[in-house]
Every structure is written in structure tokens, then in C-alpha cells.
Amino acid sequence: MKKSSAFTLAEVLITLAIIGVVAAMTIPGVIVRTNQQEFKTGFKKAVSVLNQAVTMNMAIDNESPADISDQNEMIDYLTRRMNVMRGDVTAGSNTAFYTADGFRYEVPSTDISNCSATDPCIIAVDVNGDRGPTSATERDSITNDYPTGDETRVPDIFAVMITDVSVQPYGATAQRTMYQTD
């Protein structure tokens, strides 16, 4: 008589339980890292798109951000060369617009004039649109150099500065996100 060897039901259940526990511990971390990488990539794309808009306006219309005198002119300047899906969204005293890639660009009502290297204009870019995790308080404080600090979490909203010739990340977290390798 031949004896067959196989796993018992108890052994299979214990193995599945161990795999389930390991998966439950690792999957949330993988999801967070994936989201943060998505935010980093989105921010780099947003800066690139803004730089292209500035460059095209300078090349085609011979108009520099230094020629801008208020919030409405800044919005018109940027949206002229971007794929805007929805514009003129009021956010308190600020005005925002959305592009086809789901990004939200918010232009504050203050300090938008004659953007130059010595006095840049600051706007907010939310790479996740209106979806979380950005709260309304964080969104309202973006023009006050948010986000800054030494935290390692990558937010979904960043400040960028527009000078007379380019767009650059503004603030410690935005610069770290843009220039630091993984």
C-alpha cells in the first residue's frame, strides 16, 4: 500500500493566516509610498507645464511674467498656454483653475505683480485636485510658504514661484520634492 503525503488543513490555514498578517502589515506602507511617489511626479509635471507656459508666452507673445500687474492677468497669462478644463473658481479671495490632468492651480489675490527674480509671484499647485489629503486650512496657507519643515511626508499641494523667466519650487518641502532623488 502506497502512503501519500499532503498538507493537513491546519497547516494550510496557519500558512494562510501568516501570509494574511504579513500582507496586512506591508500593504498600507506600499500604498503610502505609491501615493507619495505620485505626488512627487505630479509636482514635477506641474512645474514643467508652468515653465512651458511661461516659455511659450515669452516666445509667441513676447510677454514676460514681469509684465503682469494683477491676479486676473496672471490667470490669463498661464491659462493661455495650458489645457484648462475649468477656470475662474473662487477660493476665498483667491482664484483657481483646473487643468485636464486634474491639477488645481490657485493664484492668490495679493502680491501678483511684476514677477521677477527679486520679487517672485507665488502660486499654489495641488497635484491631487480637490481630492484629499489636503485640508482647506492647508490650502489657505499655501501662499505663506506652506509646506515647510523637515517632515518626510510628501504633501499633494506645493507652492511655486514665478519669476520673470521661469517657474521654480518654493519652500523647503517643494524644493526637496523637486530635487531630491529617491
N, C-alpha and C positions, 0 to 999 in steps of 0.2 A: 504494500500500500504506500502510495506516494503522499508525503506531507507537504502541504502548500504553506508558504509564508506570506503574510499580509499584515497591513497595519490594522490595529484594532480601532474601533470607533472612538474610544477615549483618546488614543494617540493623535488621531486626525483632528479631533475637537481642540485638544490642547495646542496643537501646532497652529490651527486657525486662530485661536484666541491670542497667541503670541504675535502672530502677523498683524492682527487687528490692533493690538496695543501699540506696536511699533508704528503702524500707519497713522494711528490717531495722534501720536506724538510728533511725527515728522511732517505730515501734510499741511498743518497750519503755517509752519515756518516756510515751507516751499511756496505757499500761496502769497505770503507777505513779501518774500524776496521777488517773486514774479511781479507783483503789483508795483513794488518799488523800482524794479528794472523798467517796467512800462512807463512809470512817471519820468524816469531819467531820459529814456528815449524820446518821449513826448516833448519834454522840455528842450532837448537838443534840436528836435524838429521845429518847434515853435520859434526858437531863436534863429534858426536857418531861414524859415519862412519870412520872419520880420526883416532879416538882413536882405533877403531877396527883394522884398517890397521897397525898402529904402534904396537899394541899388538901382532898381528899375525906375523908381520915381526920379532919381538923380540923372539916370541915363536918358530916359524918354522925355521927361518934362523939365529937366534941368532945375529941379526943385529939391532943396535940402531940408532936413528936419529943422535946421536953424531958421528957416523961413516961416515956421509955424507960430501962430500967435495965440491960439486957444484950443480948448478941448475939441470943438467941432472940426476945426481944421486938421487936428491930429487924426481924428477918426476918418475923415475923408482921405487924408494922405495915405493911411495904412490900408483902408478897405479898397482903394482904387486898384491895387495890385494883388489882392488876396481873394480867395474864394469864399466870400461871406454868405452864410446861409440865413442869418437873422441879425439885424442891426438895430441900433437905437434902443437898446434895452436899458432902462433906467435902474440903477442900483444906488439908492440914496441920491447923493449929488453927483455920483459918477455915472458914466455911460459905458455900456459893454456891447460887444458884438461877438457872434459865434461863427466859426468857420466850418467848412464841410468835414473836417477831420474831428470835430467835436470839441475843439479848444474854445475857451472863453477868454477874450482879451478885454480887460477893463481899463478904461482911461479915466484918471481922476479929474475932477473939475478944477483943481488947483495946480499951480506950478507947471502948466503946459504952455510954454512959450520959448521960442528961440533956443531950442535944444542944442547944446554944444558940449564939447569935451569938458569944459569947466563948470557947466551948469546943465547936466543931462536931465531929460524928462524921464520920469519913472512910470511904468505901466505894469499891470498885473497880468499874468498868464496862468490860467487854470487849465492844466492839460487833461483834466477829467471832466470838464464842463461843469454842469450843476450836480453831477453825482458826487457822493462823498469821497473822501472823509473830511473835506474842508468845511468848517462851520462858518456861519455868517460872520461871527466875530473875527475869525482869522481872515476872511475875505475883506472885511472892512479895514483891517490894519495892514494890508499888504503894502500900501504906499509909505508906510512908516518903517521901512526896511525889514519887513517880515518876509520870510523866516530867517532868523539868525540863530547863532548859538552853536553848541558842539554836539547836538543830538545827531544820532546816526540814522534816524528815520528820515526817509525821503518824502516830503510832502507832495501834494498834487498841485500846489499853487506856488508861483515864483514871481519875484519882481525882476524886471529887466529895465535897463537904462538905455535910452535912445539918445545918441549924440548926433553931431552934425554929419557923421559919415557911417556910423554903424550901430548895431544893437549888441549889448553885452549883458551877461547876468549881473544882477545887483544884489548884494548881500552875501554873507558867508555861505549859507546853505546853497544858494543858487550857483555861486562860483564853484563850490565843492562838487555839486552835482554835474556841472558842465565839464569841469576839467579833470576831476579825479578819475583814475582808472579803477576798475573793479577789482 
